Amino acid sequence: MSMYTLVINGKPEGPYTLDELKALKIKSGDFVKTDDMDDYKEAHEVAELRQLFGFQKEALLQYFGSFDQRATAAVIDWFLVSAVCAVLAFIVAVFLSNKIALIAVALSLLVIIPIVNLVYHIVMESSPKQGTYGKQILKIRVCDMQGERISISHAAGRNFAKVLSVLTLGIGYLYCFFNKQQQCLHDKVAETLVVKDRL
């Protein structure tokens, strides 16, 4: 049986059983957590509680990742991907003696790094962690408009939509300053959010 810690007057109390939560008359916006959860969630976000108490699932309205958090995460991710690709290219280069082949390996990084970065983002954003290592370090994650984990196809659509943000000469990224949910253009197109931990 699930046991829930409940935030009461700003302090975690419990754990409580479902019957005890019913007696406490919890509301959909009350924060709860089980041992299996990484972070507290509002009661309406938990399927078991929605079913038991009849809560309606609400769209996320706050706790969004800021531009500087997202930019810092992107720098970390580009560095990690570039470093891994450079090390692999160096290992390959050790076995090559032809200068033309060495130049070809070096130039191939200009193509390989962006492709690896794209695949890395798609896989990590659709994973249970919902974000790349850069995003995990900054404690932000990618989700759909209801705060749920996105599928690999949804993550692919989001990342391919970044082309729109780039083609607008970066204005697509600055779009996050002009909407309450801090969505960049590619987030708006893909119907995704970047949210941060709340407590």
BELWOZI-V906471 format. One line per field, one symbol per residue. ss: DSSP state (H for helix, E for strand, L for the rest). phi: phi as a letter, one per 20 degrees, with the letter a starting at -180 (. if undefined). psi: psi as a letter, one per 20 degrees, with the letter a starting at -180 (. if undefined). A space follows every 50 residues. Layout:
ss = ???
phi = ???
psi = ???
This chain:
ss = LLLEEEEELLEEEEEELHHHHHHHLLLLLLEEELLLLLLLEEHHHLHHHH HHHLLLLLLLLLLELLHHHHHHHHHHHHHHHHHHHHHHHHHHHHLLLLHH HHHHHHHHHHHHHHHHHHHHHHHHHLLLLLLLHHHHHLLEEEEELLLLLL LHHHHHHHHHLHHHHHHLLLHHHHHHHHLLLLLLHHHHHHLEEEEELLL
phi = .fddedeclncfcoedfffffffflfdfefecbdfeefbfcfgfeegfff ffdmfefdffdbmefegffffffffffffffffffffffffffgeddfff ffffffffffefgffffffgfffffeegfmaffffffelcbebefdnege ffffffgfffffgffffelnffffgffdbfelefgffffelccddcfdc
psi = ppppppopkjppqbqqrhhhhghilqrhjqprprhiqhrqqqhiiogghg ggikqppqqpialqprghggggggggghgggggghgghhggghhjqiphg hggggghhhhggghghggggggghhjrhikqrhghghilqqpraijjqpq rhhghggghhihhghghjkihhhihiijqhjlprghgggilrqorrqh.
